[in-house]
């Protein structure tokens, strides 16, 4: 992460023209966060599906 990337990307996010939520391929509980990191550092496969973006769901 670089601050410059955030500053350049923020206007794109603010326009809300791109469905960024649709990029989430997996929603994992906190107990599986390690599996998510392994997938993103390896072959990008999790639960027999290609991993694009992983969201972590809190346990509450």
PyMOL Python script that loads the backbone (N, CA, C, O; Angstrom):
from pymol import cmd

cmd.read_pdbstr("""\
ATOM      1  N   UNK A   1       0.841  -1.181   0.000  1.00  0.00           N
ATOM      2  CA  UNK A   1       0.000   0.000   0.000  1.00  0.00           C
ATOM      3  C   UNK A   1       0.875   1.229   0.000  1.00  0.00           C
ATOM      4  O   UNK A   1       1.799   1.356   0.804  1.00  0.00           O
ATOM      5  N   UNK A   2       0.574   2.128  -0.909  1.00  0.00           N
ATOM      6  CA  UNK A   2       1.269   3.406  -0.927  1.00  0.00           C
ATOM      7  C   UNK A   2       0.229   4.509  -0.865  1.00  0.00           C
ATOM      8  O   UNK A   2      -0.823   4.420  -1.499  1.00  0.00           O
ATOM      9  N   UNK A   3       0.524   5.538  -0.108  1.00  0.00           N
ATOM     10  CA  UNK A   3      -0.409   6.645   0.086  1.00  0.00           C
ATOM     11  C   UNK A   3      -0.844   7.246  -1.248  1.00  0.00           C
ATOM     12  O   UNK A   3      -2.010   7.604  -1.418  1.00  0.00           O
ATOM     13  N   UNK A   4       0.082   7.357  -2.184  1.00  0.00           N
ATOM     14  CA  UNK A   4      -0.231   7.926  -3.500  1.00  0.00           C
ATOM     15  C   UNK A   4      -1.324   7.121  -4.206  1.00  0.00           C
ATOM     16  O   UNK A   4      -2.194   7.697  -4.860  1.00  0.00           O
ATOM     17  N   UNK A   5      -1.282   5.799  -4.078  1.00  0.00           N
ATOM     18  CA  UNK A   5      -2.302   4.965  -4.711  1.00  0.00           C
ATOM     19  C   UNK A   5      -3.672   5.241  -4.110  1.00  0.00           C
ATOM     20  O   UNK A   5      -4.670   5.291  -4.828  1.00  0.00           O
ATOM     21  N   UNK A   6      -3.723   5.421  -2.796  1.00  0.00           N
ATOM     22  CA  UNK A   6      -4.988   5.724  -2.127  1.00  0.00           C
ATOM     23  C   UNK A   6      -5.554   7.053  -2.625  1.00  0.00           C
ATOM     24  O   UNK A   6      -6.740   7.146  -2.941  1.00  0.00           O
ATOM     25  N   UNK A   7      -4.711   8.075  -2.693  1.00  0.00           N
ATOM     26  CA  UNK A   7      -5.147   9.402  -3.137  1.00  0.00           C
ATOM     27  C   UNK A   7      -5.657   9.353  -4.574  1.00  0.00           C
ATOM     28  O   UNK A   7      -6.649  10.005  -4.899  1.00  0.00           O
ATOM     29  N   UNK A   8      -5.002   8.600  -5.424  1.00  0.00           N
ATOM     30  CA  UNK A   8      -5.428   8.500  -6.823  1.00  0.00           C
ATOM     31  C   UNK A   8      -6.686   7.656  -6.974  1.00  0.00           C
ATOM     32  O   UNK A   8      -7.501   7.916  -7.860  1.00  0.00           O
ATOM     33  N   UNK A   9      -6.856   6.650  -6.121  1.00  0.00           N
ATOM     34  CA  UNK A   9      -8.003   5.758  -6.235  1.00  0.00           C
ATOM     35  C   UNK A   9      -9.264   6.266  -5.569  1.00  0.00           C
ATOM     36  O   UNK A   9     -10.365   5.865  -5.945  1.00  0.00           O
ATOM     37  N   UNK A  10      -9.124   7.142  -4.587  1.00  0.00           N
ATOM     38  CA  UNK A  10     -10.282   7.620  -3.837  1.00  0.00           C
ATOM     39  C   UNK A  10     -11.360   8.255  -4.718  1.00  0.00           C
ATOM     40  O   UNK A  10     -12.537   7.957  -4.514  1.00  0.00           O
ATOM     41  N   UNK A  11     -11.025   9.108  -5.679  1.00  0.00           N
ATOM     42  CA  UNK A  11     -12.075   9.672  -6.538  1.00  0.00           C
ATOM     43  C   UNK A  11     -12.858   8.599  -7.311  1.00  0.00           C
ATOM     44  O   UNK A  11     -14.056   8.759  -7.548  1.00  0.00           O
ATOM     45  N   UNK A  12     -12.201   7.535  -7.693  1.00  0.00           N
ATOM     46  CA  UNK A  12     -12.887   6.445  -8.397  1.00  0.00           C
ATOM     47  C   UNK A  12     -13.895   5.786  -7.470  1.00  0.00           C
ATOM     48  O   UNK A  12     -15.024   5.503  -7.870  1.00  0.00           O
ATOM     49  N   UNK A  13     -13.487   5.544  -6.239  1.00  0.00           N
ATOM     50  CA  UNK A  13     -14.398   4.944  -5.260  1.00  0.00           C
ATOM     51  C   UNK A  13     -15.571   5.867  -4.954  1.00  0.00           C
ATOM     52  O   UNK A  13     -16.705   5.407  -4.825  1.00  0.00           O
ATOM     53  N   UNK A  14     -15.309   7.155  -4.837  1.00  0.00           N
ATOM     54  CA  UNK A  14     -16.359   8.120  -4.494  1.00  0.00           C
ATOM     55  C   UNK A  14     -17.419   8.238  -5.583  1.00  0.00           C
ATOM     56  O   UNK A  14     -18.581   8.507  -5.276  1.00  0.00           O
ATOM     57  N   UNK A  15     -17.054   8.047  -6.828  1.00  0.00           N
ATOM     58  CA  UNK A  15     -18.029   8.117  -7.914  1.00  0.00           C
ATOM     59  C   UNK A  15     -19.032   6.975  -7.868  1.00  0.00           C
ATOM     60  O   UNK A  15     -20.155   7.109  -8.353  1.00  0.00           O
ATOM     61  N   UNK A  16     -18.631   5.862  -7.289  1.00  0.00           N
ATOM     62  CA  UNK A  16     -19.489   4.672  -7.153  1.00  0.00           C
ATOM     63  C   UNK A  16     -20.041   4.205  -8.497  1.00  0.00           C
ATOM     64  O   UNK A  16     -21.175   3.733  -8.577  1.00  0.00           O
ATOM     65  N   UNK A  17     -19.241   4.336  -9.549  1.00  0.00           N
ATOM     66  CA  UNK A  17     -19.670   3.906 -10.877  1.00  0.00           C
ATOM     67  C   UNK A  17     -19.302   2.453 -11.162  1.00  0.00           C
ATOM     68  O   UNK A  17     -19.855   1.842 -12.076  1.00  0.00           O
ATOM     69  N   UNK A  18     -18.391   1.907 -10.400  1.00  0.00           N
ATOM     70  CA  UNK A  18     -17.944   0.536 -10.616  1.00  0.00           C
ATOM     71  C   UNK A  18     -18.436  -0.332  -9.464  1.00  0.00           C
ATOM     72  O   UNK A  18     -18.291   0.055  -8.305  1.00  0.00           O
ATOM     73  N   UNK A  19     -19.011  -1.491  -9.753  1.00  0.00           N
ATOM     74  CA  UNK A  19     -19.551  -2.351  -8.681  1.00  0.00           C
ATOM     75  C   UNK A  19     -18.443  -3.119  -7.945  1.00  0.00           C
ATOM     76  O   UNK A  19     -18.281  -4.324  -8.138  1.00  0.00           O
ATOM     77  N   UNK A  20     -17.686  -2.411  -7.102  1.00  0.00           N
ATOM     78  CA  UNK A  20     -16.566  -3.042  -6.402  1.00  0.00           C
ATOM     79  C   UNK A  20     -17.010  -4.211  -5.537  1.00  0.00           C
ATOM     80  O   UNK A  20     -16.249  -5.163  -5.369  1.00  0.00           O
ATOM     81  N   UNK A  21     -18.212  -4.170  -4.985  1.00  0.00           N
ATOM     82  CA  UNK A  21     -18.702  -5.271  -4.143  1.00  0.00           C
ATOM     83  C   UNK A  21     -18.789  -6.569  -4.933  1.00  0.00           C
ATOM     84  O   UNK A  21     -18.644  -7.651  -4.364  1.00  0.00           O
ATOM     85  N   UNK A  22     -19.023  -6.476  -6.233  1.00  0.00           N
ATOM     86  CA  UNK A  22     -19.118  -7.675  -7.069  1.00  0.00           C
ATOM     87  C   UNK A  22     -17.768  -8.369  -7.247  1.00  0.00           C
ATOM     88  O   UNK A  22     -17.714  -9.507  -7.714  1.00  0.00           O
ATOM     89  N   UNK A  23     -16.691  -7.699  -6.883  1.00  0.00           N
ATOM     90  CA  UNK A  23     -15.362  -8.295  -7.011  1.00  0.00           C
ATOM     91  C   UNK A  23     -15.072  -9.293  -5.895  1.00  0.00           C
ATOM     92  O   UNK A  23     -14.126 -10.072  -6.002  1.00  0.00           O
ATOM     93  N   UNK A  24     -15.864  -9.285  -4.831  1.00  0.00           N
ATOM     94  CA  UNK A  24     -15.635 -10.191  -3.706  1.00  0.00           C
ATOM     95  C   UNK A  24     -16.013 -11.603  -4.129  1.00  0.00           C
ATOM     96  O   UNK A  24     -17.162 -11.876  -4.476  1.00  0.00           O
ATOM     97  N   UNK A  25     -15.040 -12.484  -4.096  1.00  0.00           N
ATOM     98  CA  UNK A  25     -15.283 -13.866  -4.511  1.00  0.00           C
ATOM     99  C   UNK A  25     -15.577 -14.779  -3.326  1.00  0.00           C
ATOM    100  O   UNK A  25     -16.214 -15.820  -3.490  1.00  0.00           O
ATOM    101  N   UNK A  26     -15.123 -14.401  -2.143  1.00  0.00           N
ATOM    102  CA  UNK A  26     -15.304 -15.231  -0.958  1.00  0.00           C
ATOM    103  C   UNK A  26     -15.578 -14.351   0.264  1.00  0.00           C
ATOM    104  O   UNK A  26     -14.999 -13.274   0.403  1.00  0.00           O
ATOM    105  N   UNK A  27     -16.450 -14.809   1.133  1.00  0.00           N
ATOM    106  CA  UNK A  27     -16.661 -14.198   2.444  1.00  0.00           C
ATOM    107  C   UNK A  27     -16.345 -15.281   3.465  1.00  0.00           C
ATOM    108  O   UNK A  27     -17.027 -16.303   3.538  1.00  0.00           O
ATOM    109  N   UNK A  28     -15.306 -15.045   4.249  1.00  0.00           N
ATOM    110  CA  UNK A  28     -14.835 -16.052   5.191  1.00  0.00           C
ATOM    111  C   UNK A  28     -15.039 -15.583   6.625  1.00  0.00           C
ATOM    112  O   UNK A  28     -14.961 -14.387   6.908  1.00  0.00           O
ATOM    113  N   UNK A  29     -15.298 -16.522   7.527  1.00  0.00           N
ATOM    114  CA  UNK A  29     -15.321 -16.161   8.947  1.00  0.00           C
ATOM    115  C   UNK A  29     -13.888 -15.911   9.420  1.00  0.00           C
ATOM    116  O   UNK A  29     -12.929 -16.353   8.787  1.00  0.00           O
ATOM    117  N   UNK A  30     -13.760 -15.215  10.512  1.00  0.00           N
ATOM    118  CA  UNK A  30     -12.442 -14.904  11.048  1.00  0.00           C
ATOM    119  C   UNK A  30     -11.616 -16.162  11.298  1.00  0.00           C
ATOM    120  O   UNK A  30     -10.389 -16.131  11.196  1.00  0.00           O
ATOM    121  N   UNK A  31     -12.268 -17.243  11.619  1.00  0.00           N
ATOM    122  CA  UNK A  31     -11.556 -18.499  11.891  1.00  0.00           C
ATOM    123  C   UNK A  31     -10.850 -19.063  10.652  1.00  0.00           C
ATOM    124  O   UNK A  31      -9.986 -19.930  10.788  1.00  0.00           O
ATOM    125  N   UNK A  32     -11.198 -18.591   9.447  1.00  0.00           N
ATOM    126  CA  UNK A  32     -10.578 -19.092   8.214  1.00  0.00           C
ATOM    127  C   UNK A  32      -9.665 -18.064   7.550  1.00  0.00           C
ATOM    128  O   UNK A  32      -9.253 -18.248   6.404  1.00  0.00           O
ATOM    129  N   UNK A  33      -9.350 -16.988   8.258  1.00  0.00           N
ATOM    130  CA  UNK A  33      -8.539 -15.932   7.651  1.00  0.00           C
ATOM    131  C   UNK A  33      -7.182 -16.463   7.183  1.00  0.00           C
ATOM    132  O   UNK A  33      -6.654 -15.997   6.174  1.00  0.00           O
ATOM    133  N   UNK A  34      -6.621 -17.423   7.897  1.00  0.00           N
ATOM    134  CA  UNK A  34      -5.348 -18.021   7.480  1.00  0.00           C
ATOM    135  C   UNK A  34      -5.450 -18.695   6.128  1.00  0.00           C
ATOM    136  O   UNK A  34      -4.534 -18.597   5.311  1.00  0.00           O
ATOM    137  N   UNK A  35      -6.560 -19.379   5.885  1.00  0.00           N
ATOM    138  CA  UNK A  35      -6.777 -20.021   4.581  1.00  0.00           C
ATOM    139  C   UNK A  35      -6.842 -18.974   3.472  1.00  0.00           C
ATOM    140  O   UNK A  35      -6.345 -19.192   2.368  1.00  0.00           O
ATOM    141  N   UNK A  36      -7.457 -17.843   3.779  1.00  0.00           N
ATOM    142  CA  UNK A  36      -7.545 -16.775   2.792  1.00  0.00           C
ATOM    143  C   UNK A  36      -6.176 -16.239   2.412  1.00  0.00           C
ATOM    144  O   UNK A  36      -5.888 -16.034   1.233  1.00  0.00           O
ATOM    145  N   UNK A  37      -5.326 -16.010   3.422  1.00  0.00           N
ATOM    146  CA  UNK A  37      -3.965 -15.540   3.141  1.00  0.00           C
ATOM    147  C   UNK A  37      -3.187 -16.572   2.342  1.00  0.00           C
ATOM    148  O   UNK A  37      -2.455 -16.215   1.419  1.00  0.00           O
ATOM    149  N   UNK A  38      -3.332 -17.832   2.680  1.00  0.00           N
ATOM    150  CA  UNK A  38      -2.638 -18.888   1.937  1.00  0.00           C
ATOM    151  C   UNK A  38      -3.063 -18.899   0.475  1.00  0.00           C
ATOM    152  O   UNK A  38      -2.229 -19.064  -0.416  1.00  0.00           O
ATOM    153  N   UNK A  39      -4.353 -18.727   0.226  1.00  0.00           N
ATOM    154  CA  UNK A  39      -4.842 -18.717  -1.157  1.00  0.00           C
ATOM    155  C   UNK A  39      -4.261 -17.532  -1.928  1.00  0.00           C
ATOM    156  O   UNK A  39      -3.838 -17.685  -3.074  1.00  0.00           O
ATOM    157  N   UNK A  40      -4.241 -16.357  -1.307  1.00  0.00           N
ATOM    158  CA  UNK A  40      -3.741 -15.170  -1.992  1.00  0.00           C
ATOM    159  C   UNK A  40      -2.228 -15.191  -2.172  1.00  0.00           C
ATOM    160  O   UNK A  40      -1.700 -14.497  -3.041  1.00  0.00           O
ATOM    161  N   UNK A  41      -1.537 -15.965  -1.375  1.00  0.00           N
ATOM    162  CA  UNK A  41      -0.083 -16.088  -1.514  1.00  0.00           C
ATOM    163  C   UNK A  41       0.328 -17.305  -2.328  1.00  0.00           C
ATOM    164  O   UNK A  41       1.517 -17.540  -2.540  1.00  0.00           O
ATOM    165  N   UNK A  42      -0.642 -18.072  -2.780  1.00  0.00           N
ATOM    166  CA  UNK A  42      -0.324 -19.307  -3.501  1.00  0.00           C
ATOM    167  C   UNK A  42      -0.956 -19.360  -4.866  1.00  0.00           C
ATOM    168  O   UNK A  42      -0.628 -18.577  -5.757  1.00  0.00           O
ATOM    169  N   UNK A  43      -1.873 -20.301  -5.018  1.00  0.00           N
ATOM    170  CA  UNK A  43      -2.448 -20.547  -6.347  1.00  0.00           C
ATOM    171  C   UNK A  43      -3.792 -19.864  -6.574  1.00  0.00           C
ATOM    172  O   UNK A  43      -4.440 -20.112  -7.591  1.00  0.00           O
ATOM    173  N   UNK A  44      -4.219 -19.019  -5.660  1.00  0.00           N
ATOM    174  CA  UNK A  44      -5.471 -18.272  -5.787  1.00  0.00           C
ATOM    175  C   UNK A  44      -6.686 -19.184  -5.915  1.00  0.00           C
ATOM    176  O   UNK A  44      -7.633 -18.871  -6.636  1.00  0.00           O
ATOM    177  N   UNK A  45      -6.653 -20.305  -5.215  1.00  0.00           N
ATOM    178  CA  UNK A  45      -7.785 -21.228  -5.183  1.00  0.00           C
ATOM    179  C   UNK A  45      -8.233 -21.412  -3.737  1.00  0.00           C
ATOM    180  O   UNK A  45      -7.410 -21.609  -2.843  1.00  0.00           O
ATOM    181  N   UNK A  46      -9.535 -21.346  -3.520  1.00  0.00           N
ATOM    182  CA  UNK A  46     -10.106 -21.553  -2.196  1.00  0.00           C
ATOM    183  C   UNK A  46     -11.482 -22.159  -2.390  1.00  0.00           C
ATOM    184  O   UNK A  46     -12.297 -21.633  -3.148  1.00  0.00           O
ATOM    185  N   UNK A  47     -11.739 -23.242  -1.721  1.00  0.00           N
ATOM    186  CA  UNK A  47     -13.019 -23.949  -1.864  1.00  0.00           C
ATOM    187  C   UNK A  47     -13.302 -24.302  -3.326  1.00  0.00           C
ATOM    188  O   UNK A  47     -14.440 -24.205  -3.785  1.00  0.00           O
ATOM    189  N   UNK A  48     -12.264 -24.707  -4.046  1.00  0.00           N
ATOM    190  CA  UNK A  48     -12.359 -25.103  -5.461  1.00  0.00           C
ATOM    191  C   UNK A  48     -12.845 -23.981  -6.368  1.00  0.00           C
ATOM    192  O   UNK A  48     -13.431 -24.245  -7.418  1.00  0.00           O
ATOM    193  N   UNK A  49     -12.608 -22.734  -5.973  1.00  0.00           N
ATOM    194  CA  UNK A  49     -12.967 -21.582  -6.794  1.00  0.00           C
ATOM    195  C   UNK A  49     -11.789 -20.615  -6.832  1.00  0.00           C
ATOM    196  O   UNK A  49     -10.986 -20.557  -5.901  1.00  0.00           O
ATOM    197  N   UNK A  50     -11.699 -19.858  -7.926  1.00  0.00           N
ATOM    198  CA  UNK A  50     -10.659 -18.850  -8.040  1.00  0.00           C
ATOM    199  C   UNK A  50     -10.925 -17.721  -7.054  1.00  0.00           C
ATOM    200  O   UNK A  50     -12.049 -17.237  -6.923  1.00  0.00           O
ATOM    201  N   UNK A  51      -9.875 -17.319  -6.372  1.00  0.00           N
ATOM    202  CA  UNK A  51      -9.967 -16.249  -5.385  1.00  0.00           C
ATOM    203  C   UNK A  51      -9.620 -14.926  -6.048  1.00  0.00           C
ATOM    204  O   UNK A  51      -8.561 -14.787  -6.659  1.00  0.00           O
ATOM    205  N   UNK A  52     -10.514 -13.960  -5.925  1.00  0.00           N
ATOM    206  CA  UNK A  52     -10.274 -12.627  -6.466  1.00  0.00           C
ATOM    207  C   UNK A  52     -10.084 -11.640  -5.319  1.00  0.00           C
ATOM    208  O   UNK A  52      -9.041 -10.995  -5.210  1.00  0.00           O
ATOM    209  N   UNK A  53     -11.088 -11.530  -4.478  1.00  0.00           N
ATOM    210  CA  UNK A  53     -11.035 -10.661  -3.306  1.00  0.00           C
ATOM    211  C   UNK A  53     -11.775 -11.366  -2.186  1.00  0.00           C
ATOM    212  O   UNK A  53     -12.857 -11.915  -2.392  1.00  0.00           O
ATOM    213  N   UNK A  54     -11.186 -11.347  -1.005  1.00  0.00           N
ATOM    214  CA  UNK A  54     -11.770 -12.027   0.143  1.00  0.00           C
ATOM    215  C   UNK A  54     -12.213 -10.996   1.168  1.00  0.00           C
ATOM    216  O   UNK A  54     -11.453 -10.097   1.529  1.00  0.00           O
ATOM    217  N   UNK A  55     -13.437 -11.130   1.628  1.00  0.00           N
ATOM    218  CA  UNK A  55     -13.941 -10.316   2.734  1.00  0.00           C
ATOM    219  C   UNK A  55     -13.988 -11.202   3.971  1.00  0.00           C
ATOM    220  O   UNK A  55     -14.288 -12.392   3.879  1.00  0.00           O
ATOM    221  N   UNK A  56     -13.693 -10.621   5.122  1.00  0.00           N
ATOM    222  CA  UNK A  56     -13.725 -11.352   6.380  1.00  0.00           C
ATOM    223  C   UNK A  56     -14.961 -10.906   7.152  1.00  0.00           C
ATOM    224  O   UNK A  56     -15.177  -9.716   7.379  1.00  0.00           O
ATOM    225  N   UNK A  57     -15.761 -11.884   7.547  1.00  0.00           N
ATOM    226  CA  UNK A  57     -16.991 -11.605   8.292  1.00  0.00           C
ATOM    227  C   UNK A  57     -16.706 -11.771   9.779  1.00  0.00           C
ATOM    228  O   UNK A  57     -16.162 -12.787  10.212  1.00  0.00           O
ATOM    229  N   UNK A  58     -17.083 -10.758  10.552  1.00  0.00           N
ATOM    230  CA  UNK A  58     -16.873 -10.860  11.997  1.00  0.00           C
ATOM    231  C   UNK A  58     -17.802 -11.920  12.575  1.00  0.00           C
ATOM    232  O   UNK A  58     -18.822 -12.259  11.974  1.00  0.00           O
ATOM    233  N   UNK A  59     -17.452 -12.425  13.714  1.00  0.00           N
ATOM    234  CA  UNK A  59     -18.227 -13.504  14.317  1.00  0.00           C
ATOM    235  C   UNK A  59     -19.385 -13.002  15.155  1.00  0.00           C
ATOM    236  O   UNK A  59     -20.096 -13.813  15.747  1.00  0.00           O
ATOM    237  N   UNK A  60     -19.600 -11.723  15.227  1.00  0.00           N
ATOM    238  CA  UNK A  60     -20.700 -11.198  16.041  1.00  0.00           C
ATOM    239  C   UNK A  60     -22.009 -11.185  15.303  1.00  0.00           C
ATOM    240  O   UNK A  60     -23.027 -10.771  15.858  1.00  0.00           O
TER     241      UNK A  60
END
""", "prot")
cmd.dss("prot")
cmd.show_as("cartoon", "prot")
cmd.util.cbc("prot")
cmd.orient("prot")
